[in-house]
């Protein structure tokens, strides 16, 4: 990959501390032939060029998120439990079996 001299207005990838993402940036300041400052094309925030390096995520951040999700889930109302089968159904079933038995009895006769 040949070295390309950055120029003002060039679009380069860099980490935006405001968007917290690796995004397109305009080169807004040069220092000694190197990019000094960049402007985020998404939020237009100008910040020091970070050489497209995403800062290491803080340990435990993911756990915090999971905990938060768990908290949200815990605060949500639980889905209603399926209602127990009404006793009428059981009676019906019993009646059906009784009918079957009756039919059987009739056949015997
Ligand atoms: Zn941004």
Backbone and ligand atoms as CSV (ligand in chain L), in Angstrom:
chain,resi,resn,atom,element,x,y,z
A,1,UNK,N,N,0.850,-1.200,0.000
A,1,UNK,CA,C,0.000,0.000,0.000
A,1,UNK,C,C,0.888,1.254,0.000
A,2,UNK,N,N,0.854,2.011,-1.063
A,2,UNK,CA,C,1.739,3.185,-1.137
A,2,UNK,C,C,1.299,4.276,-0.185
A,3,UNK,N,N,2.278,4.979,0.340
A,3,UNK,CA,C,1.981,6.088,1.239
A,3,UNK,C,C,1.321,7.220,0.463
A,4,UNK,N,N,0.217,7.643,0.977
A,4,UNK,CA,C,-0.507,8.718,0.309
A,4,UNK,C,C,-0.468,9.936,1.221
A,5,UNK,N,N,-0.042,11.040,0.651
A,5,UNK,CA,C,0.051,12.249,1.482
A,5,UNK,C,C,-1.359,12.794,1.692
A,6,UNK,N,N,-1.762,12.886,2.927
A,6,UNK,CA,C,-3.115,13.404,3.182
A,6,UNK,C,C,-3.207,14.881,2.867
A,7,UNK,N,N,-4.340,15.257,2.381
A,7,UNK,CA,C,-4.589,16.668,2.055
A,7,UNK,C,C,-5.849,17.133,2.771
A,8,UNK,N,N,-5.937,18.429,2.920
A,8,UNK,CA,C,-7.128,18.994,3.556
A,8,UNK,C,C,-8.360,18.632,2.736
A,9,UNK,N,N,-9.380,18.205,3.420
A,9,UNK,CA,C,-10.619,17.857,2.733
A,9,UNK,C,C,-10.696,16.401,2.329
A,10,UNK,N,N,-9.582,15.678,2.473
A,10,UNK,CA,C,-9.617,14.252,2.182
A,10,UNK,C,C,-10.585,13.557,3.128
A,11,UNK,N,N,-11.201,12.548,2.595
A,11,UNK,CA,C,-12.101,11.764,3.441
A,11,UNK,C,C,-11.345,10.542,3.939
A,12,UNK,N,N,-11.256,10.434,5.243
A,12,UNK,CA,C,-10.558,9.288,5.833
A,12,UNK,C,C,-11.417,8.686,6.935
A,13,UNK,N,N,-11.156,7.431,7.174
A,13,UNK,CA,C,-11.852,6.757,8.272
A,13,UNK,C,C,-11.174,7.119,9.584
A,14,UNK,N,N,-11.972,7.461,10.561
A,14,UNK,CA,C,-11.430,7.674,11.894
A,14,UNK,C,C,-12.521,7.401,12.922
A,15,UNK,N,N,-12.062,7.246,14.124
A,15,UNK,CA,C,-13.012,7.002,15.202
A,15,UNK,C,C,-13.552,8.338,15.694
A,16,UNK,N,N,-14.847,8.483,15.674
A,16,UNK,CA,C,-15.460,9.704,16.179
A,16,UNK,C,C,-15.822,9.496,17.652
A,17,UNK,N,N,-15.253,10.312,18.550
A,17,UNK,CA,C,-15.554,10.142,19.975
A,17,UNK,C,C,-16.981,10.530,20.323
A,18,UNK,N,N,-17.589,11.308,19.441
A,18,UNK,CA,C,-18.964,11.743,19.711
A,18,UNK,C,C,-19.958,10.669,19.252
A,19,UNK,N,N,-19.735,10.188,18.015
A,19,UNK,CA,C,-20.605,9.114,17.511
A,19,UNK,C,C,-20.219,7.761,18.105
A,20,UNK,N,N,-19.002,7.692,18.621
A,20,UNK,CA,C,-18.456,6.446,19.158
A,20,UNK,C,C,-18.456,5.342,18.108
A,21,UNK,N,N,-18.108,5.769,16.898
A,21,UNK,CA,C,-18.066,4.818,15.789
A,21,UNK,C,C,-16.916,5.184,14.864
A,22,UNK,N,N,-16.496,4.197,14.097
A,22,UNK,CA,C,-15.516,4.438,13.050
A,22,UNK,C,C,-16.274,4.952,11.833
A,23,UNK,N,N,-16.034,6.239,11.498
A,23,UNK,CA,C,-16.834,6.872,10.451
A,23,UNK,C,C,-15.953,7.657,9.491
A,24,UNK,N,N,-16.551,8.104,8.406
A,24,UNK,CA,C,-15.859,8.967,7.454
A,24,UNK,C,C,-15.617,10.328,8.093
A,25,UNK,N,N,-14.403,10.821,7.899
A,25,UNK,CA,C,-14.048,12.140,8.413
A,25,UNK,C,C,-13.378,12.937,7.297
A,26,UNK,N,N,-13.544,14.249,7.356
A,26,UNK,CA,C,-12.794,15.144,6.479
A,26,UNK,C,C,-11.527,15.560,7.207
A,27,UNK,N,N,-10.433,15.591,6.474
A,27,UNK,CA,C,-9.204,16.105,7.072
A,27,UNK,C,C,-9.356,17.613,7.196
A,28,UNK,N,N,-9.287,18.117,8.421
A,28,UNK,CA,C,-9.490,19.549,8.620
A,28,UNK,C,C,-8.208,20.252,9.047
A,29,UNK,N,N,-7.213,19.486,9.453
A,29,UNK,CA,C,-5.961,20.118,9.875
A,29,UNK,C,C,-4.801,19.154,9.640
A,30,UNK,N,N,-3.718,19.713,9.130
A,30,UNK,CA,C,-2.528,18.895,8.891
A,30,UNK,C,C,-1.378,19.436,9.733
A,31,UNK,N,N,-0.506,18.512,10.142
A,31,UNK,CA,C,0.668,18.936,10.909
A,31,UNK,C,C,1.832,18.052,10.495
A,32,UNK,N,N,2.829,18.669,9.876
A,32,UNK,CA,C,4.022,17.941,9.462
A,32,UNK,C,C,3.712,16.846,8.459
A,33,UNK,N,N,2.783,17.136,7.552
A,33,UNK,CA,C,2.441,16.159,6.521
A,33,UNK,C,C,1.554,15.041,7.019
A,34,UNK,N,N,1.164,15.136,8.265
A,34,UNK,CA,C,0.273,14.114,8.814
A,34,UNK,C,C,-1.041,14.759,9.232
A,35,UNK,N,N,-2.062,13.945,9.311
A,35,UNK,CA,C,-3.367,14.467,9.696
A,35,UNK,C,C,-3.345,14.816,11.171
A,36,UNK,N,N,-3.731,16.031,11.490
A,36,UNK,CA,C,-3.771,16.456,12.885
A,36,UNK,C,C,-5.198,16.428,13.416
A,37,UNK,N,N,-6.089,17.045,12.640
A,37,UNK,CA,C,-7.482,17.090,13.080
A,37,UNK,C,C,-8.403,16.660,11.949
A,38,UNK,N,N,-9.491,16.059,12.340
A,38,UNK,CA,C,-10.477,15.596,11.367
A,38,UNK,C,C,-11.860,16.049,11.814
A,39,UNK,N,N,-12.744,16.158,10.838
A,39,UNK,CA,C,-14.125,16.538,11.134
A,39,UNK,C,C,-15.035,15.376,10.745
A,40,UNK,N,N,-15.815,14.953,11.690
A,40,UNK,CA,C,-16.740,13.848,11.451
A,40,UNK,C,C,-17.793,14.279,10.441
A,41,UNK,N,N,-17.994,13.448,9.438
A,41,UNK,CA,C,-18.995,13.784,8.417
A,41,UNK,C,C,-20.408,13.466,8.900
A,42,UNK,N,N,-20.501,12.815,10.015
A,42,UNK,CA,C,-21.818,12.476,10.544
A,42,UNK,C,C,-22.312,13.531,11.529
A,43,UNK,N,N,-21.456,13.905,12.485
A,43,UNK,CA,C,-21.895,14.878,13.497
A,43,UNK,C,C,-21.159,16.215,13.361
A,44,UNK,N,N,-20.223,16.305,12.403
A,44,UNK,CA,C,-19.470,17.532,12.126
A,44,UNK,C,C,-18.668,17.985,13.334
A,45,UNK,N,N,-18.258,17.040,14.144
A,45,UNK,CA,C,-17.427,17.351,15.295
A,45,UNK,C,C,-15.963,17.251,14.862
A,46,UNK,N,N,-15.187,18.281,15.173
A,46,UNK,CA,C,-13.760,18.273,14.838
A,46,UNK,C,C,-12.976,17.806,16.060
A,47,UNK,N,N,-12.111,16.838,15.833
A,47,UNK,CA,C,-11.324,16.298,16.938
A,47,UNK,C,C,-9.976,15.847,16.410
A,48,UNK,N,N,-9.068,15.532,17.319
A,48,UNK,CA,C,-7.749,15.044,16.915
A,48,UNK,C,C,-7.893,13.743,16.135
A,49,UNK,N,N,-7.025,13.618,15.142
A,49,UNK,CA,C,-7.030,12.385,14.357
A,49,UNK,C,C,-6.562,11.238,15.242
A,50,UNK,N,N,-7.340,10.180,15.238
A,50,UNK,CA,C,-7.037,9.056,16.126
A,50,UNK,C,C,-6.466,7.867,15.366
A,51,UNK,N,N,-6.077,8.111,14.140
A,51,UNK,CA,C,-5.481,7.048,13.309
A,51,UNK,C,C,-6.406,5.846,13.204
A,52,UNK,N,N,-7.674,6.154,13.124
A,52,UNK,CA,C,-8.713,5.142,12.935
A,52,UNK,C,C,-8.675,4.070,14.012
A,53,UNK,N,N,-8.179,4.477,15.188
A,53,UNK,CA,C,-8.078,3.490,16.260
A,53,UNK,C,C,-9.278,3.611,17.185
A,54,UNK,N,N,-9.973,2.525,17.295
A,54,UNK,CA,C,-11.127,2.479,18.196
A,54,UNK,C,C,-10.590,2.222,19.596
A,55,UNK,N,N,-10.908,3.083,20.540
A,55,UNK,CA,C,-10.407,2.862,21.899
A,55,UNK,C,C,-10.912,1.547,22.462
A,56,UNK,N,N,-10.044,0.923,23.240
A,56,UNK,CA,C,-10.405,-0.368,23.826
A,56,UNK,C,C,-11.622,-0.194,24.707
A,57,UNK,N,N,-12.528,-1.103,24.544
A,57,UNK,CA,C,-13.758,-1.007,25.331
A,57,UNK,C,C,-13.455,-1.302,26.791
A,58,UNK,N,N,-14.082,-0.541,27.630
A,58,UNK,CA,C,-13.880,-0.738,29.061
A,58,UNK,C,C,-14.407,-2.095,29.474
A,59,UNK,N,N,-13.631,-2.738,30.311
A,59,UNK,CA,C,-14.031,-4.061,30.764
A,59,UNK,C,C,-15.284,-3.943,31.622
A,60,UNK,N,N,-16.195,-4.820,31.389
A,60,UNK,CA,C,-17.407,-4.824,32.195
A,60,UNK,C,C,-18.525,-4.014,31.587
A,61,UNK,N,N,-18.229,-3.316,30.477
A,61,UNK,CA,C,-19.276,-2.509,29.850
A,61,UNK,C,C,-20.403,-3.404,29.330
A,62,UNK,N,N,-19.960,-4.511,28.730
A,62,UNK,CA,C,-20.946,-5.449,28.190
A,62,UNK,C,C,-21.811,-6.018,29.319
A,63,UNK,N,N,-21.124,-6.302,30.436
A,63,UNK,CA,C,-21.863,-6.845,31.578
A,63,UNK,C,C,-22.892,-5.831,32.075
A,64,UNK,N,N,-22.474,-4.549,32.082
A,64,UNK,CA,C,-23.392,-3.501,32.509
A,64,UNK,C,C,-24.631,-3.500,31.625
A,65,UNK,N,N,-24.369,-3.615,30.316
A,65,UNK,CA,C,-25.475,-3.611,29.373
A,65,UNK,C,C,-26.406,-4.781,29.632
A,66,UNK,N,N,-25.806,-5.937,29.870
A,66,UNK,CA,C,-26.629,-7.116,30.127
A,66,UNK,C,C,-27.455,-6.920,31.383
A,67,UNK,N,N,-26.803,-6.329,32.386
A,67,UNK,CA,C,-27.519,-6.090,33.625
A,67,UNK,C,C,-28.691,-5.139,33.385
A,68,UNK,N,N,-28.427,-4.110,32.579
A,68,UNK,CA,C,-29.483,-3.147,32.279
A,68,UNK,C,C,-30.636,-3.839,31.553
A,69,UNK,N,N,-30.260,-4.690,30.591
A,69,UNK,CA,C,-31.298,-5.415,29.846
A,69,UNK,C,C,-32.090,-6.308,30.798
A,70,UNK,N,N,-31.358,-6.935,31.689
A,70,UNK,CA,C,-32.039,-7.806,32.648
A,70,UNK,C,C,-32.992,-7.010,33.529
A,71,UNK,N,N,-32.507,-5.789,33.900
A,71,UNK,CA,C,-33.357,-4.932,34.733
A,71,UNK,C,C,-34.633,-4.556,33.982
A,72,UNK,N,N,-34.457,-4.227,32.713
A,72,UNK,CA,C,-35.616,-3.844,31.896
A,72,UNK,C,C,-36.577,-5.021,31.785
A,73,UNK,N,N,-35.997,-6.186,31.518
A,73,UNK,CA,C,-36.835,-7.375,31.376
A,73,UNK,C,C,-37.553,-7.684,32.686
A,74,UNK,N,N,-36.829,-7.499,33.782
A,74,UNK,CA,C,-37.416,-7.798,35.087
A,74,UNK,C,C,-38.553,-6.832,35.414
A,75,UNK,N,N,-38.415,-5.573,34.942
A,75,UNK,CA,C,-39.436,-4.568,35.250
A,75,UNK,C,C,-40.663,-4.720,34.357
A,76,UNK,N,N,-40.483,-5.485,33.263
A,76,UNK,CA,C,-41.615,-5.656,32.353
A,76,UNK,C,C,-42.616,-6.649,32.939
A,77,UNK,N,N,-43.900,-6.418,32.687
A,77,UNK,CA,C,-44.889,-7.369,33.202
A,77,UNK,C,C,-44.719,-8.728,32.538
A,78,UNK,N,N,-44.869,-9.745,33.347
A,78,UNK,CA,C,-44.705,-11.088,32.816
A,78,UNK,C,C,-45.885,-11.437,31.906
A,79,UNK,N,N,-45.613,-12.197,30.859
A,79,UNK,CA,C,-46.739,-12.579,29.987
A,79,UNK,C,C,-47.735,-13.418,30.763
A,80,UNK,N,N,-49.003,-13.211,30.482
A,80,UNK,CA,C,-50.012,-13.963,31.244
A,80,UNK,C,C,-49.874,-15.462,31.014
A,81,UNK,N,N,-50.039,-16.195,32.086
A,81,UNK,CA,C,-49.939,-17.649,31.975
A,81,UNK,C,C,-51.175,-18.183,31.254
A,82,UNK,N,N,-50.997,-19.255,30.494
A,82,UNK,CA,C,-52.184,-19.810,29.816
A,82,UNK,C,C,-53.205,-20.249,30.848
A,83,UNK,N,N,-54.453,-19.915,30.613
A,83,UNK,CA,C,-55.465,-20.253,31.621
A,83,UNK,C,C,-55.625,-21.767,31.744
A,84,UNK,N,N,-55.888,-22.225,32.933
A,84,UNK,CA,C,-56.079,-23.673,33.100
A,84,UNK,C,C,-57.322,-24.116,32.337
A,85,UNK,N,N,-57.330,-25.327,31.845
A,85,UNK,CA,C,-58.522,-25.771,31.092
A,85,UNK,C,C,-59.738,-25.707,31.985
A,86,UNK,N,N,-60.795,-25.128,31.484
A,86,UNK,CA,C,-62.002,-25.022,32.310
A,86,UNK,C,C,-62.540,-26.409,32.645
A,87,UNK,N,N,-63.080,-26.525,33.845
A,87,UNK,CA,C,-63.587,-27.853,34.264
A,87,UNK,C,C,-64.678,-28.384,33.342
A,88,UNK,N,N,-65.345,-27.499,32.615
A,88,UNK,CA,C,-66.409,-27.928,31.708
A,88,UNK,C,C,-65.855,-28.871,30.655
A,89,UNK,N,N,-64.613,-28.565,30.191
A,89,UNK,CA,C,-63.984,-29.420,29.184
A,89,UNK,C,C,-63.781,-30.836,29.719
A,90,UNK,N,N,-63.283,-30.875,30.969
A,90,UNK,CA,C,-63.044,-32.189,31.562
A,90,UNK,C,C,-64.353,-32.975,31.635
A,91,UNK,N,N,-65.409,-32.266,32.007
A,91,UNK,CA,C,-66.718,-32.911,32.125
A,91,UNK,C,C,-67.157,-33.443,30.756
A,92,UNK,N,N,-66.906,-32.577,29.729
A,92,UNK,CA,C,-67.270,-32.971,28.370
A,92,UNK,C,C,-66.553,-34.249,27.977
A,93,UNK,N,N,-65.223,-34.228,28.283
A,93,UNK,CA,C,-64.433,-35.405,27.924
A,93,UNK,C,C,-64.990,-36.641,28.612
A,94,UNK,N,N,-65.290,-36.453,29.874
A,94,UNK,CA,C,-65.835,-37.591,30.617
A,94,UNK,C,C,-67.147,-38.045,29.986
A,95,UNK,N,N,-67.947,-37.062,29.590
A,95,UNK,CA,C,-69.227,-37.406,28.954
A,95,UNK,C,C,-68.995,-38.159,27.650
A,96,UNK,N,N,-67.946,-37.684,26.901
A,96,UNK,CA,C,-67.620,-38.358,25.645
A,96,UNK,C,C,-67.284,-39.824,25.889
A,97,UNK,N,N,-66.426,-40.000,26.905
A,97,UNK,CA,C,-66.055,-41.389,27.220
A,97,UNK,C,C,-67.277,-42.183,27.669
A,98,UNK,N,N,-68.114,-41.497,28.392
A,98,UNK,CA,C,-69.345,-42.169,28.828
A,98,UNK,C,C,-70.181,-42.559,27.615
A,99,UNK,N,N,-70.239,-41.658,26.622
A,99,UNK,CA,C,-70.960,-41.955,25.383
A,99,UNK,C,C,-70.348,-43.163,24.694
A,100,UNK,N,N,-69.011,-43.167,24.637
A,100,UNK,CA,C,-68.321,-44.287,23.987
A,100,UNK,C,C,-68.681,-45.594,24.673
A,101,UNK,N,N,-68.626,-45.538,25.987
A,101,UNK,CA,C,-68.958,-46.748,26.743
A,101,UNK,C,C,-70.396,-47.183,26.469
A,102,UNK,N,N,-71.267,-46.152,26.369
A,102,UNK,CA,C,-72.663,-46.456,26.134
A,102,UNK,C,C,-72.837,-47.095,24.753
A,103,UNK,N,N,-72.105,-46.505,23.752
A,103,UNK,CA,C,-72.179,-47.022,22.397
A,103,UNK,C,C,-71.688,-48.468,22.361
A,104,UNK,N,N,-70.573,-48.691,23.072
A,104,UNK,CA,C,-70.005,-50.044,23.141
A,104,UNK,C,C,-71.028,-51.009,23.711
A,105,UNK,N,N,-71.660,-50.502,24.774
A,105,UNK,CA,C,-72.686,-51.334,25.424
A,105,UNK,C,C,-73.821,-51.643,24.454
A,106,UNK,N,N,-74.171,-50.607,23.646
A,106,UNK,CA,C,-75.264,-50.798,22.689
A,106,UNK,C,C,-74.877,-51.830,21.638
A,107,UNK,N,N,-73.598,-51.761,21.202
A,107,UNK,CA,C,-73.138,-52.698,20.181
A,107,UNK,C,C,-73.188,-54.149,20.674
A,108,UNK,N,N,-72.830,-54.258,21.997
A,108,UNK,CA,C,-72.866,-55.596,22.593
A,108,UNK,C,C,-74.276,-56.160,22.521
A,109,UNK,N,N,-75.189,-55.228,22.718
A,109,UNK,CA,C,-76.574,-55.671,22.683
A,109,UNK,C,C,-76.974,-55.904,21.280
L,1,ZN,ZN,ZN,-19.304,11.986,14.733
